[in-house]
Amino acid sequence: MKWKCGVCGYIHDGDNPPEKCPKCGAPKEKFEKLTDDAARLIEKSRFTNLLHHKLAALLDEVTAISDKGIADNLDPACVDIFKKAKAEAFIISQMTKAEIQGHIGKGKWG
């Protein structure tokens, strides 16, 4: 079962809601039991959301490596590759953030 805090949106997994919300401190009366469909959607999306977070972390690494390659400035072809990698990492990172924001808006989070 999944329970959602009506104050802050925290999702709790368990047979009963917690005595108080771990995030905002609201009492258990503020929790509502999610429908089976809503609970399945959250469970299914947790894996994908985790993958998005891992991808964002890797893209941060691509950006850091690219910055080092640009600073190294071995030759124009190398610098061009690092600049392209940095630019694409930024675009994909922004796409990932937008996707996660969409998931939150559709209840695919928790």
Backbone as JSON Lines, residues from 0, in Angstrom:
{"i":0,"aa":"M","n":[0.84,-1.18,0.0],"ca":[0.0,0.0,0.0],"c":[0.88,1.24,0.0]}
{"i":1,"aa":"K","n":[0.34,2.28,-0.59],"ca":[1.04,3.55,-0.6],"c":[0.1,4.63,-0.05]}
{"i":2,"aa":"W","n":[0.69,5.52,0.71],"ca":[-0.04,6.6,1.35],"c":[0.62,7.91,0.96]}
{"i":3,"aa":"K","n":[-0.2,8.94,0.72],"ca":[0.33,10.23,0.31],"c":[-0.05,11.29,1.34]}
{"i":4,"aa":"C","n":[0.96,12.05,1.76],"ca":[0.7,13.16,2.69],"c":[-0.03,14.26,1.93]}
{"i":5,"aa":"G","n":[-1.17,14.67,2.47],"ca":[-1.97,15.72,1.84],"c":[-1.38,17.11,2.01]}
{"i":6,"aa":"V","n":[-0.37,17.23,2.86],"ca":[0.26,18.53,3.08],"c":[1.44,18.74,2.14]}
{"i":7,"aa":"C","n":[2.36,17.77,2.09],"ca":[3.59,17.97,1.31],"c":[3.76,17.01,0.13]}
{"i":8,"aa":"G","n":[2.92,15.96,0.05],"ca":[3.02,15.03,-1.07],"c":[3.95,13.85,-0.84]}
{"i":9,"aa":"Y","n":[4.54,13.73,0.34],"ca":[5.42,12.61,0.66],"c":[4.67,11.3,0.45]}
{"i":10,"aa":"I","n":[5.34,10.31,-0.15],"ca":[4.74,8.99,-0.38],"c":[5.33,8.01,0.63]}
{"i":11,"aa":"H","n":[4.45,7.32,1.34],"ca":[4.85,6.33,2.33],"c":[4.42,4.95,1.85]}
{"i":12,"aa":"D","n":[5.33,3.98,1.94],"ca":[5.02,2.59,1.62],"c":[4.77,1.84,2.92]}
{"i":13,"aa":"G","n":[3.64,1.17,3.02],"ca":[3.34,0.38,4.21],"c":[1.86,0.1,4.34]}
{"i":14,"aa":"D","n":[1.54,-0.78,5.27],"ca":[0.14,-1.15,5.49],"c":[-0.67,-0.01,6.09]}
{"i":15,"aa":"N","n":[0.0,0.88,6.83],"ca":[-0.65,2.01,7.48],"c":[0.18,3.27,7.26]}
{"i":16,"aa":"P","n":[-0.45,4.42,7.36],"ca":[0.34,5.65,7.26],"c":[1.22,5.81,8.5]}
{"i":17,"aa":"P","n":[2.3,6.58,8.4],"ca":[3.12,6.81,9.6],"c":[2.38,7.69,10.59]}
{"i":18,"aa":"E","n":[2.81,7.68,11.83],"ca":[2.19,8.51,12.87],"c":[2.28,9.99,12.52]}
{"i":19,"aa":"K","n":[3.41,10.36,11.91],"ca":[3.56,11.73,11.4],"c":[4.43,11.68,10.16]}
{"i":20,"aa":"C","n":[4.25,12.63,9.29],"ca":[4.99,12.67,8.03],"c":[6.48,12.93,8.32]}
{"i":21,"aa":"P","n":[7.36,12.08,7.78],"ca":[8.79,12.28,7.99],"c":[9.31,13.58,7.38]}
{"i":22,"aa":"K","n":[8.61,14.09,6.38],"ca":[9.07,15.3,5.7],"c":[8.56,16.58,6.37]}
{"i":23,"aa":"C","n":[7.25,16.65,6.6],"ca":[6.68,17.92,7.09],"c":[6.11,17.83,8.51]}
{"i":24,"aa":"G","n":[6.01,16.62,9.06],"ca":[5.51,16.47,10.42],"c":[4.0,16.42,10.55]}
{"i":25,"aa":"A","n":[3.27,16.42,9.43],"ca":[1.81,16.36,9.5],"c":[1.36,15.06,10.16]}
{"i":26,"aa":"P","n":[0.25,15.08,10.89],"ca":[-0.24,13.85,11.55],"c":[-0.76,12.84,10.53]}
{"i":27,"aa":"K","n":[-0.87,11.59,10.98],"ca":[-1.27,10.52,10.06],"c":[-2.65,10.75,9.44]}
{"i":28,"aa":"E","n":[-3.49,11.54,10.08],"ca":[-4.81,11.83,9.53],"c":[-4.73,12.6,8.2]}
{"i":29,"aa":"K","n":[-3.6,13.21,7.94],"ca":[-3.41,13.97,6.7],"c":[-3.02,13.08,5.53]}
{"i":30,"aa":"F","n":[-2.77,11.79,5.8],"ca":[-2.39,10.86,4.74],"c":[-3.63,10.25,4.1]}
{"i":31,"aa":"E","n":[-3.57,10.09,2.8],"ca":[-4.65,9.39,2.09],"c":[-4.07,8.16,1.41]}
{"i":32,"aa":"K","n":[-4.83,7.1,1.43],"ca":[-4.41,5.86,0.76],"c":[-4.56,6.08,-0.75]}
{"i":33,"aa":"L","n":[-3.5,5.75,-1.47],"ca":[-3.57,5.89,-2.93],"c":[-4.33,4.71,-3.53]}
{"i":34,"aa":"T","n":[-4.98,4.98,-4.64],"ca":[-5.66,3.9,-5.35],"c":[-4.62,2.92,-5.85]}
{"i":35,"aa":"D","n":[-5.08,1.72,-6.16],"ca":[-4.16,0.71,-6.7],"c":[-3.5,1.19,-7.99]}
{"i":36,"aa":"D","n":[-4.26,1.86,-8.85],"ca":[-3.7,2.36,-10.1],"c":[-2.62,3.41,-9.85]}
{"i":37,"aa":"A","n":[-2.87,4.33,-8.93],"ca":[-1.88,5.37,-8.61],"c":[-0.64,4.75,-7.99]}
{"i":38,"aa":"A","n":[-0.82,3.76,-7.13],"ca":[0.32,3.09,-6.49],"c":[1.15,2.34,-7.52]}
{"i":39,"aa":"R","n":[0.5,1.67,-8.46],"ca":[1.23,0.95,-9.52],"c":[2.02,1.92,-10.4]}
{"i":40,"aa":"L","n":[1.41,3.06,-10.72],"ca":[2.09,4.06,-11.54],"c":[3.35,4.57,-10.84]}
{"i":41,"aa":"I","n":[3.26,4.84,-9.56],"ca":[4.42,5.29,-8.81],"c":[5.49,4.21,-8.77]}
{"i":42,"aa":"E","n":[5.1,2.99,-8.48],"ca":[6.06,1.9,-8.4],"c":[6.77,1.69,-9.74]}
{"i":43,"aa":"K","n":[6.01,1.71,-10.8],"ca":[6.58,1.51,-12.14],"c":[7.54,2.64,-12.5]}
{"i":44,"aa":"S","n":[7.2,3.85,-12.13],"ca":[8.01,5.0,-12.52],"c":[9.26,5.18,-11.67]}
{"i":45,"aa":"R","n":[9.31,4.58,-10.49],"ca":[10.49,4.76,-9.64],"c":[11.77,4.31,-10.34]}
{"i":46,"aa":"F","n":[11.7,3.21,-11.07],"ca":[12.89,2.7,-11.78],"c":[13.34,3.7,-12.84]}
{"i":47,"aa":"T","n":[12.42,4.17,-13.65],"ca":[12.78,5.12,-14.7],"c":[13.31,6.42,-14.12]}
{"i":48,"aa":"N","n":[12.7,6.91,-13.06],"ca":[13.18,8.14,-12.43],"c":[14.6,7.97,-11.9]}
{"i":49,"aa":"L","n":[14.89,6.81,-11.34],"ca":[16.24,6.52,-10.87],"c":[17.23,6.55,-12.05]}
{"i":50,"aa":"L","n":[16.82,5.99,-13.17],"ca":[17.68,6.01,-14.36],"c":[17.93,7.44,-14.84]}
{"i":51,"aa":"H","n":[16.91,8.28,-14.78],"ca":[17.09,9.68,-15.16],"c":[18.1,10.37,-14.25]}
{"i":52,"aa":"H","n":[18.04,10.09,-12.96],"ca":[18.99,10.69,-12.01],"c":[20.41,10.21,-12.29]}
{"i":53,"aa":"K","n":[20.56,8.93,-12.58],"ca":[21.88,8.4,-12.9],"c":[22.42,9.02,-14.19]}
{"i":54,"aa":"L","n":[21.54,9.17,-15.18],"ca":[21.94,9.79,-16.43],"c":[22.4,11.23,-16.19]}
{"i":55,"aa":"A","n":[21.67,11.97,-15.38],"ca":[22.05,13.35,-15.08],"c":[23.42,13.41,-14.42]}
{"i":56,"aa":"A","n":[23.71,12.47,-13.52],"ca":[25.02,12.44,-12.87],"c":[26.13,12.14,-13.88]}
{"i":57,"aa":"L","n":[25.87,11.22,-14.79],"ca":[26.87,10.92,-15.82],"c":[27.08,12.11,-16.76]}
{"i":58,"aa":"L","n":[26.02,12.82,-17.06],"ca":[26.16,14.0,-17.92],"c":[26.97,15.09,-17.22]}
{"i":59,"aa":"D","n":[26.86,15.2,-15.92],"ca":[27.72,16.12,-15.16],"c":[29.18,15.72,-15.31]}
{"i":60,"aa":"E","n":[29.46,14.41,-15.3],"ca":[30.83,13.93,-15.51],"c":[31.31,14.26,-16.91]}
{"i":61,"aa":"V","n":[30.45,14.08,-17.91],"ca":[30.82,14.42,-19.3],"c":[31.19,15.9,-19.38]}
{"i":62,"aa":"T","n":[30.43,16.74,-18.73],"ca":[30.71,18.17,-18.73],"c":[32.06,18.46,-18.08]}
{"i":63,"aa":"A","n":[32.33,17.84,-16.94],"ca":[33.6,18.06,-16.24],"c":[34.78,17.57,-17.09]}
{"i":64,"aa":"I","n":[34.66,16.4,-17.7],"ca":[35.72,15.88,-18.56],"c":[35.92,16.8,-19.76]}
{"i":65,"aa":"S","n":[34.82,17.25,-20.33],"ca":[34.91,18.14,-21.48],"c":[35.61,19.44,-21.13]}
{"i":66,"aa":"D","n":[35.32,19.99,-19.97],"ca":[35.99,21.21,-19.53],"c":[37.51,21.0,-19.43]}
{"i":67,"aa":"K","n":[37.9,19.84,-18.92],"ca":[39.34,19.54,-18.82],"c":[39.97,19.41,-20.21]}
{"i":68,"aa":"G","n":[39.25,18.77,-21.12],"ca":[39.76,18.62,-22.48],"c":[39.87,19.95,-23.21]}
{"i":69,"aa":"I","n":[38.91,20.81,-22.98],"ca":[38.95,22.16,-23.58],"c":[40.13,22.94,-23.01]}
{"i":70,"aa":"A","n":[40.32,22.86,-21.71],"ca":[41.42,23.57,-21.07],"c":[42.78,23.02,-21.51]}
{"i":71,"aa":"D","n":[42.85,21.71,-21.73],"ca":[44.1,21.09,-22.17],"c":[44.53,21.62,-23.53]}
{"i":72,"aa":"N","n":[43.55,21.85,-24.41],"ca":[43.78,22.53,-25.7],"c":[44.9,21.88,-26.51]}
{"i":73,"aa":"L","n":[44.85,20.55,-26.64],"ca":[45.9,19.84,-27.38],"c":[45.92,20.25,-28.85]}
{"i":74,"aa":"D","n":[44.77,20.2,-29.48],"ca":[44.68,20.65,-30.88],"c":[43.23,20.98,-31.19]}
{"i":75,"aa":"P","n":[42.96,21.69,-32.28],"ca":[41.58,22.12,-32.59],"c":[40.58,20.97,-32.7]}
{"i":76,"aa":"A","n":[40.99,19.84,-33.27],"ca":[40.06,18.71,-33.42],"c":[39.63,18.17,-32.05]}
{"i":77,"aa":"C","n":[40.58,18.07,-31.13],"ca":[40.25,17.58,-29.78],"c":[39.33,18.57,-29.07]}
{"i":78,"aa":"V","n":[39.67,19.84,-29.14],"ca":[38.85,20.86,-28.49],"c":[37.44,20.84,-29.06]}
{"i":79,"aa":"D","n":[37.32,20.65,-30.37],"ca":[36.0,20.6,-31.01],"c":[35.16,19.44,-30.46]}
{"i":80,"aa":"I","n":[35.77,18.28,-30.28],"ca":[35.06,17.12,-29.74],"c":[34.57,17.41,-28.32]}
{"i":81,"aa":"F","n":[35.46,17.98,-27.5],"ca":[35.08,18.28,-26.12],"c":[33.99,19.34,-26.06]}
{"i":82,"aa":"K","n":[34.04,20.33,-26.92],"ca":[32.99,21.36,-26.95],"c":[31.65,20.77,-27.37]}
{"i":83,"aa":"K","n":[31.68,19.87,-28.36],"ca":[30.44,19.22,-28.8],"c":[29.87,18.33,-27.7]}
{"i":84,"aa":"A","n":[30.74,17.6,-27.03],"ca":[30.29,16.72,-25.95],"c":[29.65,17.54,-24.83]}
{"i":85,"aa":"K","n":[30.27,18.66,-24.5],"ca":[29.73,19.52,-23.44],"c":[28.37,20.09,-23.84]}
{"i":86,"aa":"A","n":[28.25,20.53,-25.08],"ca":[26.98,21.1,-25.55],"c":[25.87,20.05,-25.55]}
{"i":87,"aa":"E","n":[26.17,18.85,-26.03],"ca":[25.15,17.78,-26.07],"c":[24.78,17.32,-24.66]}
{"i":88,"aa":"A","n":[25.76,17.27,-23.76],"ca":[25.48,16.88,-22.38],"c":[24.52,17.88,-21.75]}
{"i":89,"aa":"F","n":[24.7,19.16,-22.04],"ca":[23.8,20.17,-21.5],"c":[22.38,19.98,-22.02]}
{"i":90,"aa":"I","n":[22.24,19.75,-23.32],"ca":[20.91,19.58,-23.92],"c":[20.2,18.35,-23.32]}
{"i":91,"aa":"I","n":[20.9,17.23,-23.26],"ca":[20.28,16.01,-22.74],"c":[19.96,16.16,-21.25]}
{"i":92,"aa":"S","n":[20.82,16.85,-20.52],"ca":[20.56,17.11,-19.1],"c":[19.27,17.92,-18.93]}
{"i":93,"aa":"Q","n":[19.09,18.93,-19.75],"ca":[17.87,19.74,-19.67],"c":[16.64,18.91,-20.05]}
{"i":94,"aa":"M","n":[16.78,18.03,-21.04],"ca":[15.68,17.16,-21.43],"c":[15.3,16.23,-20.28]}
{"i":95,"aa":"T","n":[16.31,15.7,-19.59],"ca":[16.07,14.8,-18.47],"c":[15.34,15.53,-17.35]}
{"i":96,"aa":"K","n":[15.76,16.76,-17.05],"ca":[15.08,17.55,-16.01],"c":[13.62,17.79,-16.38]}
{"i":97,"aa":"A","n":[13.38,18.11,-17.65],"ca":[12.0,18.35,-18.1],"c":[11.16,17.07,-17.99]}
{"i":98,"aa":"E","n":[11.76,15.94,-18.29],"ca":[11.05,14.67,-18.21],"c":[10.67,14.36,-16.76]}
{"i":99,"aa":"I","n":[11.62,14.57,-15.85],"ca":[11.34,14.33,-14.43],"c":[10.24,15.28,-13.95]}
{"i":100,"aa":"Q","n":[10.3,16.54,-14.37],"ca":[9.26,17.49,-14.0],"c":[7.9,17.02,-14.51]}
{"i":101,"aa":"G","n":[7.86,16.5,-15.72],"ca":[6.62,15.94,-16.26],"c":[6.12,14.76,-15.45]}
{"i":102,"aa":"H","n":[7.04,13.9,-15.03],"ca":[6.65,12.75,-14.21],"c":[6.02,13.21,-12.9]}
{"i":103,"aa":"I","n":[6.62,14.21,-12.29],"ca":[6.08,14.72,-11.03],"c":[4.66,15.24,-11.24]}
{"i":104,"aa":"G","n":[4.47,16.0,-12.32],"ca":[3.16,16.57,-12.61],"c":[2.09,15.53,-12.89]}
{"i":105,"aa":"K","n":[2.5,14.35,-13.37],"ca":[1.56,13.28,-13.7],"c":[1.42,12.24,-12.6]}
{"i":106,"aa":"G","n":[2.04,12.52,-11.43],"ca":[1.94,11.56,-10.33],"c":[2.86,10.37,-10.47]}
{"i":107,"aa":"K","n":[3.82,10.45,-11.39],"ca":[4.77,9.34,-11.59],"c":[6.01,9.59,-10.75]}
{"i":108,"aa":"W","n":[5.81,9.7,-9.47],"ca":[6.89,10.04,-8.57],"c":[6.55,9.52,-7.2]}
{"i":109,"aa":"G","n":[7.53,9.28,-6.38],"ca":[7.24,8.94,-4.99],"c":[8.03,7.78,-4.48]}
